[in-house]
Amino acid sequence: MIVPMKKVTLLVLKNEQRHALKDLRKLGLLHIEDRPANGTLINELRSEKNDITLAMSLLTEYLPKKEKKGVTPPSLLSEEDTLTFVDSVLSLTASYKSNMEESARLSGEIASYAEWGEINTADFNFLEEKGVYLFPATTSVKTYSSLSEDVKTILVGKGKTGVRFLIWSETNALPADLPQDIIPLKLPETSVKALKEKLKSLTAKISSYKQEMTKMSAYLNSLHALDEIVTKKLQFEIVHEGMQTIDFGDQDDAERVQLVWLTGYIPCEDETKLSSLAKEKSWAYISQDPEEEDPVPTKIKYNKITAVIAPLTDFLGTVPGYREPDISIWFLLFFGIFFAMIFGDGGYGLLTIAISIGMMVKAKAKGEKITTAMQMFLYLGVMTTIWGVLTCSWFGADPIYLPEALKSIAIHGISAMEKAGVRNKNIMHVSFSIGIIHLSIAHIIGIIRNRKSLKLLSDAGSLSMLIGMYFVILNIIISAEKYPITNAVKLCILIGFIVNFIFANYEGSVLKSIGEACKNLISMILGLVNVFSDLMSYIRLWAVGLAGGAISMTVNTMAGPMLGGFIIFIGIVLLVFGHGLNCIMNVLSVIVHGVRLNTMEFSTHVGLTWSGFKYMPFSEKEMAEK
């Protein structure tokens, strides 16, 4: 359930502001409304946090893959030493990047002298002092051959790039009117040998960077600790600077009083704790129900059953709005069904169960708590196994090789024992039936939520359209003979559309609602098409499950002949790799398709936009987590 909230405005004396915030943070129950806050200290803390985050990111890349046994991590550095350490990491990385750029530049420069040999600029300078001016250059054979006799040259050699030669001049400038395709060679600052030595030195520094960073990664624990401290300070200062001041009295008045205030939200069940603290500290506060436009955070209170889906919603980052319905139980139930149908194999289900139980046993042995993620995987494994039992699907094996006991408990019409064409039609029928149940629940939720308003008729109309479209889809996809489009089906769609058209925008006036619908006539008509397409979307459960089953059977067909011969090892590897790859693809399919049916199709019909944000109280614990 979504926990009801109270909007709280808290007032304290300006000179008690910091102490009050510390007490409020210690209470850890008030979600403080964001307000713009800036200041020198805030900017410094933000800069520190950015540096720490970057340093942690850099060092994480160089963590040893395996921890050495018997090696204890170094003790935490002091706050000041850790900040110095962060500067060292960033400075070392900046030097590394600079060295990499310089190394690339030197490599290119050395490559440009490859055909010229070990050029030494000092030699050219020596000749200049004697009045001999030589300029190395390159050009094409044709251009070199056509040079006038006035241009004195010394041929050095011919190569792939053309002719290398020296231009002999009587002054320290090149002769005028040289052909444009003659390219003078820029001499190195000292010599090619010096460039190579510098490159060698840089290469050594670049190589040592990884070793240095690996050593420094041992102090990541100190960086994490400092990150928590800086985050805590930053959040405190943001709240402090965001509080607005109220003045009572003139600026020069000795009895002038200054108050500061903030606004936040607290669960109704915890309001008495804040009230007690306010009385104890002599704070003034106002508590009221949130207004429609207030940015109220969402706190979802899970029970033991719905808590199982929490890891998935946390991973997706989906939070319903404060005034939106909580669909956790339906999300959990139907996500399990979708997961089972997409994986579509009891063997994979048993494997998931085994892994989940193994993780739980391991956690218990270490004295750790069994997480909701483990419980979720166990639930998904059980649901997949049940579907595998019903469809007689076990690692894509042909039913003729399966025990009679497994065949006897399967539902023949949707099992692997049925003809492919009939089986596919039946599973499609099941998919559409799940779709109509799923979306009908969405509109029933809407009817219950709007039970005190005529707006409930809008959901009733949508429900009627859904039922009509369900039979239209069965007529098109399953069988026109079995499921004819009768007058009752047409009436369902027509009456549903009319009722939905009238009451979809109802806000107290039927005429205004009709007027709004007329303004959005095209959208209302497209809404009827959307009902069809949303229900049709559930065919993906059959399609994706069919693809996974086909891959399983293909892997078995490829590996089967190898299992009876001397290359049995290759067959086993192929089986493990093939089924493993199929499982990975199924996981991706679940994320794309199984999650979508809940967060898009179902959510659209229930009126859920996932526009909320999480309740995050101002507390010591939250600061540490951030």
C-alpha positions in Angstrom: 0.0 0.0 0.0 1.0 3.6 -0.5 1.4 5.2 2.9 -0.7 8.3 3.6 1.4 11.4 4.2 1.1 14.7 6.1 2.6 18.0 4.9 4.6 19.6 7.6 5.9 23.2 7.9 8.4 23.6 10.6 9.6 26.9 12.2 12.6 27.3 14.5 14.7 30.2 15.8 17.5 31.2 13.4 20.2 30.9 16.1 19.0 27.3 16.8 18.9 26.3 13.1 21.9 23.9 13.0 21.0 22.2 16.2 17.4 21.8 15.1 18.5 20.2 11.8 20.7 17.8 13.6 17.8 16.7 15.8 15.6 16.4 12.8 18.1 14.3 11.0 18.5 12.1 14.1 14.7 11.6 14.0 15.0 10.5 10.4 11.3 10.7 9.4 10.8 14.0 7.5 11.2 14.0 3.7 12.3 17.6 3.1 10.9 19.4 0.1 13.8 20.4 -2.3 14.6 24.1 -2.5 17.4 25.8 -4.5 20.5 26.3 -2.4 23.9 27.6 -3.2 26.9 28.9 -1.3 30.6 28.7 -1.1 30.6 25.7 1.2 28.0 23.9 -0.8 30.1 24.4 -4.0 33.3 23.3 -2.3 31.5 20.1 -1.0 30.1 19.4 -4.4 33.5 19.7 -6.0 35.0 17.4 -3.3 32.2 14.8 -3.9 32.8 14.9 -7.7 36.5 14.4 -7.2 35.9 11.5 -4.7 33.4 9.9 -7.1 35.8 10.2 -10.0 38.7 8.7 -7.9 36.6 5.8 -6.8 35.5 5.1 -10.4 39.2 5.2 -11.5 40.4 2.9 -8.7 37.6 0.4 -9.1 38.9 -0.4 -12.6 42.2 -1.5 -11.1 40.9 -3.6 -8.2 42.6 -7.1 -8.2 40.3 -9.7 -9.7 41.0 -12.1 -6.8 41.6 -11.0 -3.2 44.8 -12.5 -1.8 44.2 -14.7 1.2 45.6 -13.6 4.5 46.0 -10.0 3.3 44.1 -7.5 5.5 43.0 -4.2 4.0 44.8 -1.1 5.3 43.1 0.8 8.1 41.0 3.9 7.2 42.9 7.1 6.5 41.9 10.3 8.2 39.6 12.7 6.4 42.4 15.1 5.6 44.7 12.3 4.4 42.0 10.8 2.3 41.4 14.1 0.5 45.2 14.3 -0.1 45.0 10.7 -1.4 42.1 11.7 -3.8 44.3 14.5 -5.2 47.1 12.1 -5.7 44.9 9.7 -7.7 43.5 12.5 -9.9 47.0 14.0 -10.3 48.5 10.6 -11.3 45.6 10.0 -13.8 46.1 13.5 -15.3 49.8 12.8 -15.7 49.0 9.4 -17.3 46.6 11.0 -19.8 49.2 13.7 -20.6 51.9 11.1 -21.0 49.6 9.1 -23.3 49.0 12.1 -25.5 52.7 13.0 -25.6 53.6 9.4 -26.3 51.3 9.4 -29.3 52.7 12.7 -30.6 56.3 11.4 -30.2 55.5 8.1 -31.9 54.1 10.1 -34.9 57.1 12.4 -35.0 59.6 9.5 -34.8 57.7 7.7 -37.6 58.1 10.8 -39.9 61.9 10.4 -39.6 61.9 6.7 -40.2 63.3 6.9 -43.7 65.8 9.6 -42.8 67.7 7.7 -40.1 69.1 9.2 -36.9 68.8 12.9 -37.7 70.6 15.2 -35.3 69.7 18.9 -35.4 73.0 19.8 -33.9 74.8 18.6 -37.1 72.7 21.0 -39.2 73.5 23.8 -36.8 77.2 23.0 -37.0 77.1 23.3 -40.8 75.2 26.5 -40.6 78.0 28.0 -38.5 80.4 27.1 -41.3 78.2 28.7 -43.9 76.6 25.5 -45.3 72.8 25.6 -45.2 71.1 22.3 -45.8 67.3 21.7 -45.8 66.0 18.2 -45.9 62.9 17.8 -48.1 60.8 15.2 -50.0 59.0 15.4 -53.4 58.0 13.1 -56.3 60.5 11.7 -58.7 59.0 13.7 -61.5 59.3 17.0 -59.6 62.9 16.3 -58.5 63.9 15.5 -62.1 62.5 18.8 -63.4 64.2 21.0 -60.8 66.3 23.8 -62.4 70.1 23.7 -62.2 70.0 26.8 -60.0 68.6 24.7 -57.2 71.5 22.7 -55.7 70.5 19.4 -54.2 72.0 16.3 -52.7 70.1 13.1 -53.3 69.6 11.0 -50.1 67.5 8.2 -51.4 64.3 7.1 -53.1 61.4 5.4 -51.3 57.7 4.7 -51.3 56.9 8.3 -50.5 59.1 9.7 -53.3 62.5 11.2 -53.3 64.4 12.3 -50.2 67.0 15.0 -50.8 68.9 18.0 -49.3 68.6 21.5 -50.7 71.9 23.3 -50.5 71.4 27.0 -50.0 73.9 29.9 -49.6 71.6 31.6 -47.1 69.6 30.4 -44.1 66.4 30.5 -46.2 65.0 28.1 -48.8 65.4 29.2 -52.5 62.4 31.2 -53.8 59.9 29.8 -56.3 60.3 26.1 -55.3 57.5 23.8 -56.7 54.6 23.5 -54.4 54.8 19.7 -53.9 58.3 20.0 -52.3 57.7 19.4 -48.6 60.5 20.6 -46.3 61.2 18.3 -43.3 60.8 19.9 -39.9 63.9 19.1 -37.9 63.5 17.6 -34.4 64.2 19.8 -31.4 67.4 17.9 -30.7 67.7 14.6 -32.3 65.7 11.4 -33.2 67.8 9.6 -30.6 66.6 12.0 -27.9 63.0 11.6 -29.1 63.3 7.8 -28.8 64.8 8.1 -25.3 62.0 10.4 -24.2 59.4 8.0 -25.6 61.1 5.1 -23.8 60.9 7.1 -20.5 57.2 7.9 -21.1 56.4 4.3 -21.9 57.9 3.2 -18.6 55.8 5.8 -16.8 52.7 4.7 -18.6 53.4 1.0 -17.7 53.9 1.9 -14.0 50.6 3.7 -13.9 48.6 0.5 -13.7 50.8 -0.9 -11.0 50.5 2.3 -8.9 46.7 2.4 -9.4 46.4 -1.3 -8.3 48.3 -0.5 -5.1 46.2 2.6 -4.5 43.0 0.6 -5.0 43.6 -1.0 -1.6 42.4 2.3 0.0 39.0 2.3 -1.7 37.4 1.7 1.7 38.8 5.1 2.8 37.3 6.7 -0.2 33.9 5.1 0.4 34.0 6.3 4.0 34.9 9.9 3.0 32.2 9.9 0.3 29.6 9.1 3.1 31.0 11.9 5.2 31.0 14.5 2.4 27.6 13.5 1.2 26.3 13.9 4.8 27.8 17.3 5.0 26.5 18.3 1.6 22.9 17.3 2.2 22.9 19.0 5.5 24.2 22.3 4.0 21.7 22.1 1.2 18.8 21.8 3.6 20.4 24.5 5.8 20.8 27.0 3.0 17.4 26.1 1.6 15.5 27.2 4.7 13.9 30.6 4.3 14.2 33.4 6.9 11.4 35.4 8.5 12.4 38.7 10.3 10.4 40.2 13.2 11.6 43.7 14.0 14.0 46.2 12.4 17.5 45.2 11.6 18.9 47.5 14.3 16.4 46.4 16.9 18.1 44.7 19.8 15.0 42.5 20.3 14.8 41.5 16.7 13.8 37.9 16.2 14.6 35.7 13.2 12.8 32.5 12.3 13.7 29.9 9.7 11.3 27.4 8.2 11.1 24.4 5.9 8.5 22.2 4.4 8.4 18.4 4.3 6.3 15.3 4.3 6.0 12.6 7.0 4.0 9.4 7.1 0.8 9.9 9.1 1.7 6.9 11.3 4.9 8.8 12.4 3.5 12.2 12.9 3.2 11.8 16.7 7.0 11.3 16.9 7.6 14.6 15.2 5.0 16.3 17.4 6.7 15.0 20.5 10.1 16.2 19.3 8.7 19.6 18.4 7.2 20.0 21.9 10.4 18.9 23.5 12.5 21.4 21.5 9.9 24.2 21.5 9.5 24.2 17.7 6.4 25.5 15.9 4.9 23.4 13.2 1.8 23.1 11.0 0.6 19.7 9.9 -2.0 19.4 7.1 -3.1 17.1 4.3 -1.2 17.6 1.1 -2.8 19.7 -1.6 -3.4 18.4 -5.1 -0.4 20.2 -6.6 2.1 19.4 -3.7 5.1 17.2 -4.7 4.4 14.4 -2.2 6.9 11.5 -2.1 5.7 8.0 -2.4 6.4 5.4 0.4 5.3 1.9 -0.5 4.6 -0.4 2.5 5.0 -4.0 1.3 3.6 -7.0 3.1 5.5 -10.3 3.2 4.1 -11.3 -0.2 4.4 -8.1 -2.2 7.9 -7.5 -0.8 9.1 -10.2 -3.3 8.6 -7.8 -6.2 10.5 -5.0 -4.6 14.0 -5.9 -6.0 12.5 -5.7 -9.6 10.8 -2.3 -9.1 13.9 -0.9 -7.4 16.0 -2.1 -10.3 13.6 -0.5 -12.8 13.4 2.7 -10.7 9.6 2.8 -11.2 7.7 4.6 -8.5 3.9 5.3 -8.6 2.7 8.8 -7.9 1.4 9.5 -4.4 -2.2 9.6 -5.6 -1.9 6.6 -8.0 -2.9 3.0 -7.1 -0.4 0.5 -5.8 -0.4 -2.5 -8.1 2.4 -4.5 -6.4 0.3 -7.6 -5.9 -0.9 -7.7 -9.5 2.6 -6.8 -10.8 4.0 -9.8 -8.8 1.3 -12.2 -9.9 1.4 -11.4 -13.6 5.1 -10.9 -13.8 5.5 -14.4 -12.5 3.1 -15.7 -15.2 4.8 -13.8 -18.0 8.3 -15.0 -16.8 7.0 -18.6 -16.8 5.5 -18.4 -20.3 8.6 -16.6 -21.8 11.1 -19.1 -20.3 8.5 -21.8 -21.0 10.5 -24.7 -19.7 10.2 -26.7 -16.5 13.9 -27.6 -16.6 14.9 -24.0 -16.5 12.4 -23.5 -13.6 14.0 -26.3 -11.6 17.4 -24.8 -12.3 16.3 -21.4 -11.0 14.8 -23.1 -7.9 18.1 -25.0 -7.3 20.2 -21.8 -7.6 17.8 -19.8 -5.4 17.8 -22.5 -2.7 21.6 -22.8 -2.9 21.9 -19.0 -2.4 19.6 -19.1 0.6 21.4 -22.0 2.2 24.8 -20.3 1.7 23.4 -17.1 3.2 22.0 -19.0 6.2 25.4 -20.7 6.7 27.1 -17.4 6.8 24.5 -16.0 9.3 23.2 -13.6 6.7 19.6 -12.6 6.0 17.7 -14.2 3.1 17.1 -11.3 0.7 13.9 -10.6 -1.1 15.8 -11.0 -4.4 16.5 -14.7 -3.5 12.8 -15.1 -2.7 11.8 -13.5 -6.0 14.0 -15.9 -8.0 12.6 -18.8 -6.1 9.0 -17.6 -6.9 9.9 -17.2 -10.6 11.5 -20.6 -10.6 8.3 -22.2 -9.1 6.1 -20.4 -11.6 8.3 -21.5 -14.5 8.3 -25.1 -13.3 4.5 -25.1 -13.0 4.2 -23.9 -16.6 6.7 -26.5 -17.7 4.6 -29.2 -15.9 1.5 -28.0 -17.7 3.1 -27.9 -21.1 5.4 -30.9 -20.7 8.5 -28.9 -21.5 11.7 -30.1 -20.0 14.9 -28.7 -21.5 13.3 -28.8 -24.9 13.3 -32.7 -24.9 11.0 -34.6 -27.2 8.0 -36.0 -25.1 8.8 -39.6 -26.3 11.9 -39.5 -24.1 10.0 -38.2 -21.0 8.6 -40.4 -18.2 4.9 -41.2 -18.4 4.3 -39.5 -15.0 5.3 -36.1 -16.5 3.1 -36.7 -19.6 0.1 -37.6 -17.5 0.0 -34.4 -15.5 0.4 -32.1 -18.5 -2.6 -30.4 -20.1 -2.7 -32.1 -23.5 -4.0 -29.1 -25.5 -1.0 -26.9 -24.7 1.7 -29.5 -24.2 4.5 -30.7 -26.4 2.5 -33.9 -27.1 -0.1 -31.9 -29.1 0.3 -31.2 -32.8 2.3 -28.0 -33.3 -0.5 -26.1 -35.1 -3.2 -26.9 -32.6 -0.8 -26.3 -29.6 0.2 -22.9 -30.9 -3.4 -21.9 -31.4 -4.3 -23.0 -27.8 -1.3 -21.2 -26.3 -2.3 -18.0 -28.2 -5.8 -18.4 -26.8 -4.3 -18.7 -23.3 -2.2 -15.6 -23.9 -5.2 -13.5 -25.0 -7.2 -14.9 -22.1 -4.5 -13.8 -19.7 -4.5 -10.4 -21.4 -8.3 -9.9 -21.0 -8.0 -10.9 -17.3 -5.0 -8.6 -16.7 -6.5 -5.5 -18.4 -10.0 -6.2 -16.9 -8.4 -6.1 -13.4 -6.9 -2.7 -14.3 -10.4 -1.3 -15.1 -12.0 -2.9 -12.1 -9.4 -1.1 -10.0 -10.4 2.1 -11.8 -14.1 1.4 -11.0 -13.3 0.9 -7.3 -11.2 4.0 -7.1 -13.9 6.2 -8.8 -16.8 4.5 -7.0 -18.0 7.9 -5.6 -18.0 9.5 -9.0 -19.7 9.0 -12.4 -16.1 8.6 -13.8 -16.4 4.9 -12.9 -18.6 4.6 -16.0 -15.6 5.5 -18.1 -13.8 2.4 -16.8 -17.0 0.3 -17.2 -17.1 1.4 -20.8 -13.4 0.5 -21.4 -14.1 -2.9 -19.8 -17.0 -3.4 -22.2 -14.8 -2.5 -25.2 -12.1 -4.9 -23.9 -14.5 -7.8 -23.7 -15.8 -7.1 -27.2 -12.3 -6.8 -28.7 -11.3 -10.0 -27.0 -13.8 -11.9 -29.1 -12.8 -9.9 -32.2 -9.2 -11.1 -31.7 -10.3 -14.7 -31.2 -12.3 -14.5 -34.4 -9.3 -13.1 -36.3 -6.5 -15.2 -34.8 -8.0 -18.4 -33.4 -11.1 -19.4 -35.3 -13.9 -17.4 -37.1 -16.2 -20.4 -36.8 -15.8 -20.9 -33.1 -15.8 -17.2 -32.2 -18.1 -15.4 -34.6 -18.6 -11.6 -34.2 -22.2 -11.6 -33.0 -24.4 -8.7 -32.3 -23.6 -9.0 -28.6 -19.9 -8.5 -29.4 -20.7 -5.4 -31.6 -23.0 -4.0 -28.9 -20.2 -4.5 -26.3 -17.8 -2.4 -28.3 -20.3 0.2 -29.4 -21.9 0.8 -26.0 -18.5 0.7 -24.3 -17.2 3.3 -26.7 -20.2 5.6 -26.2 -20.1 5.3 -22.4 -16.3 5.9 -22.3 -16.7 8.8 -24.7 -19.2 10.5 -22.4 -17.5 10.0 -19.1 -13.7 9.8 -19.9 -13.2 13.4 -19.0 -15.9 13.7 -16.3 -15.0 16.2 -13.6 -18.5 16.9 -12.2 -20.3 17.9 -15.4 -21.4 15.5 -18.1 -21.8 18.2 -20.7 -18.2 19.5 -20.1 -17.0 15.9 -20.3 -18.7 15.4 -23.7 -17.3 18.8 -24.8 -13.7 17.7 -23.9 -14.2 14.4 -25.7 -15.4 16.2 -28.9 -12.3 18.4 -28.8 -10.2 15.2 -28.7 -12.4 13.2 -31.1 -9.4 11.7 -33.0 -7.7 10.6 -29.7 -11.0 9.0 -28.5 -11.3 7.0 -31.8 -7.7 6.0 -31.6 -8.4 4.9 -28.0 -10.6 2.2 -29.5 -7.7 1.0 -31.7 -5.4 1.1 -28.7 -7.7 -1.3 -26.8 -7.3 -3.8 -29.7 -3.5 -3.3 -29.9 -3.0 -3.5 -26.2 -4.9 -6.8 -26.0 -3.1 -8.1 -29.1 0.2 -7.3 -27.4 -0.2 -10.4 -25.2 0.5 -12.6 -28.2 4.2 -11.9 -27.4 3.9 -14.4 -24.6 3.3 -17.2 -27.1 5.8 -15.8 -29.7 8.8 -15.3 -27.4 8.1 -18.6 -25.6 7.9 -20.4 -29.0 11.3 -18.9 -30.0 12.9 -20.1 -26.8 11.5 -23.6 -27.1 12.8 -23.8 -30.7 16.3 -22.8 -29.6 16.2 -25.5 -26.9 15.2 -28.2 -29.4 17.8 -27.0 -31.9 20.5 -27.3 -29.3 19.4 -30.8 -28.3 19.3 -31.8 -32.0 22.9 -30.6 -32.6 24.3 -32.1 -29.4 22.3 -35.4 -29.4 24.5 -37.3 -31.9 27.7 -36.4 -30.0 26.5 -37.8 -26.7 26.8 -41.4 -27.7 30.4 -41.3 -29.1 33.9 -40.4 -28.1 33.2 -36.7 -28.6 30.7 -36.7 -25.7 32.6 -33.9 -24.0 31.9 -31.6 -26.9 28.2 -32.6 -26.8 28.0 -31.7 -23.1 29.8 -28.3 -23.7 27.4 -27.6 -26.5 24.4 -28.4 -24.4 25.6 -26.2 -21.5 26.5 -23.4 -23.8 23.4 -23.6 -25.9 20.9 -23.8 -23.0 22.9 -21.1 -21.1 22.7 -18.7 -24.0 19.0 -19.4 -24.3 18.5 -18.6 -20.7 20.3 -15.3 -21.1 18.2 -14.4 -24.1 15.1 -15.3 -22.1 16.1 -13.0 -19.3 16.4 -10.2 -21.9 13.0 -11.1 -23.3 11.5 -10.9 -19.8 12.9 -7.4 -19.3 11.7 -6.3 -22.7 8.3 -8.0 -22.9 7.3 -9.3 -19.4 8.0 -6.0 -17.7 6.4 -4.0 -20.6 3.0 -5.7 -20.2 2.9 -4.5 -16.6 4.5 -1.1 -16.9 2.8 0.0 -20.1 -0.3 -2.0 -21.2 -1.6 -2.7 -17.7 -0.4 0.7 -16.2 -2.1 2.6 -19.1 -5.4 1.0 -18.5 -5.2 1.4 -14.7 -4.2 5.1 -15.1 -0.8 4.7 -13.7 2.0 7.0 -15.0 4.8 6.0 -12.7 5.5 9.7 -12.2 6.2 9.5 -8.5 9.5 9.8 -6.6 10.7 7.8 -3.6 10.2 8.9 0.0 13.7 9.6 1.2 13.7 11.1 4.8 16.4 13.5 6.1 18.2 11.0 8.2 21.6 9.6 9.1 20.8 6.3 7.4 19.7 7.9 4.1 22.8 10.1 4.0 25.0 7.0 4.3 23.1 5.3 1.5 23.4 8.2 -0.8 
